[in-house]
Amino acid sequence: MSEDDTSSTASPMSEPEGSNVSVLHWEQVQRLDAVLTETIPIHGRGNFPTLQMQPRQIVKVVRRRMEEKQIHVRDVRLNGSAASHILHGDSGLGYKDLDLIFCADMKGESDFQIVKDIVLDCLLDFLPDCVNKEKISPLTLKEAYVQKMVKVCNDSDRWSLISLSNNRGKNVELKFVDSLRRQFEFSVDSFQIRLDSLLLFYECSENPMAETFHPTIMGESVYGDFSEALHHLRHKFICTRNPEEIRGGGLLKYCHLLVRGFRAASESEMKSLQRYMCSRFFIDFSDIGEQQRKLESYLQNHFVGLEDRKYDYLMTLHGVVNESTVCLMGHERRQTLGLIAMLAVRVLAEQNVIPNVANVTCYYQPAPYVADGNFSNYYIAQVQPVFACQQHAYSTWLPCN
């Protein structure tokens, strides 16, 4: 591999005007290399040993075995918050999960089963030598090391996800995509980095990377214009396209961005976006039990090491639901607001901010619009205002009169 073939200079990131792709500069390549070569522990349940793996290793093994099984892999990409971190290290987003996308030709049910078997079989390669691998079945490996599995097969979407568990929240998520209609929620999480040239460099180059000798690596924004999406990331703007297509979990991601200091570009856009997302959330999670499971799962998966921010997050979510929910009857809305408030009080109890969670009652505040005569069918409660939050103090929800 010659320097002329593989190197790119440390010039600023450049892209054709209006293009959705861009070439990574040297500083970004270094961050990408650090992410792919970092050893990540995959923690086993019970007495199963911890697996130590580098992302580049698991990608190499899985891809090779997919090709051996005649499943063509078009390319491999890094997606989500890790890709955003590579492109702008000071975004404030950080990253937890490592999202790796295998763009592959998977047309039948058998292909998804083969991919699942491949991933589970690959885990054997990372077990310590002292372990008797012959007696470990795929089902046992799944129960020991897989946090979740998802498969979607319909007219527009054909993909599966296998998430390998990490106790610190840095799960290695392997996503196998034949087709996926919507690949992002907001512009700041729309980035994908194509890894093939770097993976080939690892295999073929006898010399280490340097500023004057490294592969050309392309970044892409599936939102559309790359420079526009990167501008949003750098300046902490919340923007999207076709918000009606965002699934219910987008509301939780939106509130997470708000807590991290991101803001919608305009007040009118924010109000419209919030109504869309609240409506879709209640469509996808119509039952209060489903809502609770979704919220608890989000808190568990996205706030590892950030437990002190859970309360602010829940209060932000409470405010958005309170202000922008227009699709529910009064009792349904009160149920959801009560659930969020209950989870917030539980968080305070876990942090020893309040002495006894069993003696606390959670109440709600009605949205401003329910006082309108057009909403006469809704329950209207007279409430006292919430006390302002002072240092070492938290909002206290007052009873309805």
ZAMARGU-4260 file (C-alpha; in steps of 0.2 Angstrom, whole numbers, plus 5000, padded with zeros to 4 digits):
<rodrens>
0) 5000/5000/5000 | 5009/5016/4994 | 5008/5032/5003 | 5000/5040/4987 | 4986/5027/4988
5) 4982/5029/5007 | 4988/5045/5013 | 4979/5062/5016 | 4986/5078/5022 | 4980/5086/5038
10) 4970/5099/5028 | 4953/5105/5036 | 4938/5094/5033 | 4932/5097/5015 | 4917/5092/5006
15) 4909/5098/4990 | 4896/5111/4993 | 4879/5104/4997 | 4886/5086/4998 | 4882/5074/5012
20) 4899/5067/5013 | 4916/5074/5019 | 4934/5068/5021 | 4940/5066/5039 | 4956/5076/5044
25) 4970/5070/5054 | 4964/5074/5071 | 4947/5065/5067 | 4956/5050/5061 | 4966/5049/5077
30) 4950/5049/5087 | 4943/5036/5076 | 4958/5025/5078 | 4958/5027/5097 | 4939/5021/5097
35) 4942/5006/5086 | 4958/5000/5095 | 4951/5003/5113 | 4949/4987/5122 | 4931/4986/5128
40) 4925/4973/5142 | 4910/4963/5138 | 4904/4958/5155 | 4896/4941/5157 | 4882/4937/5169
45) 4884/4926/5183 | 4901/4918/5184 | 4905/4920/5165 | 4921/4928/5162 | 4923/4946/5155
50) 4928/4946/5137 | 4941/4959/5131 | 4938/4965/5113 | 4943/4979/5102 | 4930/4985/5090
55) 4941/4982/5075 | 4943/4964/5080 | 4925/4960/5082 | 4921/4968/5065 | 4935/4959/5057
60) 4929/4942/5063 | 4911/4944/5060 | 4913/4951/5043 | 4925/4937/5037 | 4912/4924/5043
65) 4898/4933/5035 | 4907/4932/5018 | 4911/4914/5021 | 4892/4911/5023 | 4889/4920/5006
70) 4882/4935/5014 | 4889/4950/5005 | 4894/4965/5016 | 4894/4981/5006 | 4903/4991/5019
75) 4905/4994/5038 | 4901/5010/5047 | 4902/5018/5064 | 4886/5027/5068 | 4877/5037/5082
80) 4885/5047/5096 | 4902/5039/5093 | 4903/5045/5076 | 4898/5063/5082 | 4912/5062/5095
85) 4924/5058/5081 | 4919/5073/5070 | 4918/5085/5085 | 4926/5080/5101 | 4919/5095/5111
90) 4901/5092/5106 | 4895/5089/5124 | 4886/5073/5118 | 4900/5061/5123 | 4896/5043/5118
95) 4891/5027/5127 | 4886/5014/5115 | 4897/5009/5101 | 4886/5007/5086 | 4893/4997/5071
100) 4883/4995/5056 | 4886/4981/5043 | 4877/4986/5027 | 4873/4968/5020 | 4862/4959/5008
105) 4850/4949/5019 | 4834/4945/5009 | 4828/4930/5019 | 4824/4924/5036 | 4838/4912/5035
110) 4851/4926/5033 | 4846/4934/5049 | 4847/4918/5058 | 4865/4915/5050 | 4870/4932/5056
115) 4864/4929/5074 | 4873/4912/5074 | 4889/4920/5068 | 4890/4933/5081 | 4887/4921/5095
120) 4900/4909/5088 | 4912/4924/5087 | 4911/4926/5105 | 4919/4910/5108 | 4935/4917/5100
125) 4936/4930/5114 | 4934/4918/5129 | 4950/4915/5139 | 4960/4899/5134 | 4956/4891/5150
130) 4937/4890/5146 | 4931/4873/5139 | 4922/4880/5124 | 4915/4864/5118 | 4902/4863/5131
135) 4895/4881/5128 | 4880/4882/5117 | 4874/4898/5107 | 4859/4899/5119 | 4871/4900/5134
140) 4882/4913/5126 | 4866/4924/5122 | 4860/4923/5140 | 4878/4927/5146 | 4884/4941/5135
145) 4869/4949/5125 | 4859/4963/5132 | 4846/4964/5119 | 4842/4957/5101 | 4830/4966/5089
150) 4824/4961/5072 | 4813/4971/5060 | 4807/4964/5044 | 4794/4974/5034 | 4792/4982/5017
155) 4803/4997/5021 | 4815/4990/5035 | 4825/4975/5035 | 4838/4975/5049 | 4843/4966/5065
160) 4853/4972/5081 | 4863/4962/5093 | 4869/4972/5108 | 4884/4965/5118 | 4883/4971/5137
165) 4895/4982/5146 | 4891/4986/5164 | 4897/5004/5162 | 4885/5007/5148 | 4897/5006/5133
170) 4888/4992/5124 | 4895/4986/5108 | 4880/4986/5096 | 4881/4976/5080 | 4868/4982/5068
175) 4865/4972/5052 | 4856/4982/5039 | 4849/4977/5022 | 4837/4992/5021 | 4832/5006/5033
180) 4820/5020/5029 | 4825/5032/5043 | 4842/5031/5049 | 4842/5046/5061 | 4832/5056/5073
185) 4841/5073/5073 | 4855/5081/5062 | 4867/5079/5076 | 4865/5060/5077 | 4865/5058/5058
190) 4883/5055/5055 | 4891/5039/5049 | 4909/5035/5046 | 4914/5023/5033 | 4927/5011/5041
195) 4932/5000/5026 | 4948/5010/5021 | 4954/5011/5039 | 4951/4992/5042 | 4960/4988/5026
200) 4975/4999/5032 | 4975/4989/5048 | 4977/4973/5038 | 4989/4979/5024 | 5000/4992/5030
205) 5017/4988/5038 | 5019/5006/5044 | 5009/5015/5057 | 4998/5030/5053 | 5005/5047/5053
210) 4999/5064/5048 | 5006/5062/5031 | 5002/5044/5029 | 4985/5038/5033 | 4970/5031/5024
215) 4956/5043/5016 | 4941/5040/5027 | 4924/5047/5023 | 4911/5053/5034 | 4892/5055/5029
220) 4877/5063/5036 | 4861/5054/5032 | 4852/5070/5037 | 4858/5078/5021 | 4870/5092/5019
225) 4885/5087/5029 | 4892/5105/5033 | 4875/5110/5039 | 4873/5095/5051 | 4891/5098/5057
230) 4886/5116/5060 | 4872/5110/5071 | 4883/5099/5081 | 4896/5113/5084 | 4883/5126/5089
235) 4871/5114/5098 | 4856/5116/5087 | 4842/5103/5087 | 4836/5101/5069 | 4828/5087/5059
240) 4818/5083/5043 | 4801/5075/5042 | 4798/5075/5061 | 4782/5065/5058 | 4793/5050/5054
245) 4802/5050/5070 | 4797/5035/5081 | 4791/5037/5099 | 4809/5036/5107 | 4813/5052/5098
250) 4805/5062/5112 | 4817/5054/5125 | 4832/5058/5114 | 4825/5076/5111 | 4824/5079/5130
255) 4841/5072/5133 | 4848/5085/5120 | 4840/5099/5130 | 4848/5093/5146 | 4865/5093/5137
260) 4863/5111/5132 | 4856/5109/5114 | 4842/5120/5108 | 4830/5121/5093 | 4834/5134/5080
265) 4818/5144/5083 | 4803/5144/5095 | 4790/5140/5082 | 4800/5125/5076 | 4803/5119/5094
270) 4784/5119/5098 | 4779/5110/5082 | 4793/5097/5084 | 4788/5094/5102 | 4770/5091/5098
275) 4775/5079/5084 | 4786/5069/5096 | 4774/5069/5110 | 4760/5062/5099 | 4771/5049/5092
280) 4777/5044/5109 | 4759/5040/5115 | 4755/5031/5099 | 4770/5019/5101 | 4769/5018/5120
285) 4750/5020/5123 | 4749/5009/5139 | 4756/5017/5155 | 4766/5001/5159 | 4774/5002/5142
290) 4779/5020/5146 | 4786/5015/5162 | 4797/5001/5155 | 4803/5013/5141 | 4808/5027/5153
295) 4816/5015/5165 | 4826/5007/5151 | 4831/5024/5144 | 4837/5030/5161 | 4847/5014/5164
300) 4855/5014/5147 | 4859/5032/5144 | 4864/5038/5162 | 4878/5026/5167 | 4890/5037/5177
305) 4878/5052/5175 | 4866/5048/5188 | 4866/5066/5195 | 4858/5072/5178 | 4843/5060/5179
310) 4832/5072/5189 | 4836/5086/5177 | 4832/5075/5163 | 4815/5069/5170 | 4810/5087/5175
315) 4814/5092/5157 | 4803/5078/5150 | 4789/5082/5162 | 4789/5100/5156 | 4789/5095/5137
320) 4775/5083/5140 | 4765/5095/5151 | 4767/5109/5138 | 4765/5100/5121 | 4754/5085/5123
325) 4738/5088/5114 | 4733/5070/5109 | 4727/5063/5126 | 4712/5065/5137 | 4715/5072/5154
330) 4716/5056/5165 | 4729/5049/5152 | 4739/5064/5153 | 4739/5065/5172 | 4744/5047/5172
335) 4760/5050/5162 | 4765/5066/5171 | 4762/5057/5188 | 4774/5043/5181 | 4787/5055/5177
340) 4786/5064/5193 | 4786/5047/5203 | 4802/5042/5193 | 4810/5059/5197 | 4806/5057/5216
345) 4814/5040/5215 | 4829/5047/5208 | 4831/5059/5222 | 4828/5045/5235 | 4842/5035/5227
350) 4853/5050/5228 | 4848/5052/5247 | 4841/5070/5243 | 4825/5066/5251 | 4823/5054/5267
355) 4809/5043/5263 | 4801/5041/5246 | 4787/5031/5253 | 4780/5046/5261 | 4780/5057/5245
360) 4765/5060/5234 | 4767/5066/5216 | 4756/5078/5208 | 4755/5086/5191 | 4753/5103/5184
365) 4740/5106/5170 | 4746/5113/5153 | 4742/5131/5150 | 4730/5127/5135 | 4718/5117/5146
370) 4711/5133/5153 | 4704/5137/5135 | 4685/5134/5133 | 4689/5122/5119 | 4696/5110/5131
375) 4681/5109/5142 | 4680/5090/5141 | 4697/5089/5150 | 4700/5089/5169 | 4706/5106/5175
380) 4714/5108/5191 | 4719/5123/5201 | 4737/5122/5207 | 4749/5132/5217 | 4765/5136/5208
385) 4780/5125/5210 | 4793/5132/5221 | 4809/5138/5212 | 4824/5127/5214 | 4837/5134/5225
390) 4854/5128/5229 | 4853/5110/5237 | 4834/5111/5235 | 4822/5103/5223 | 4805/5107/5215
395) 4791/5102/5227 | 4775/5096/5218 | 4760/5103/5227 | 4743/5095/5229 | 4728/5099/5218
400) 4715/5109/5227
</rodrens>
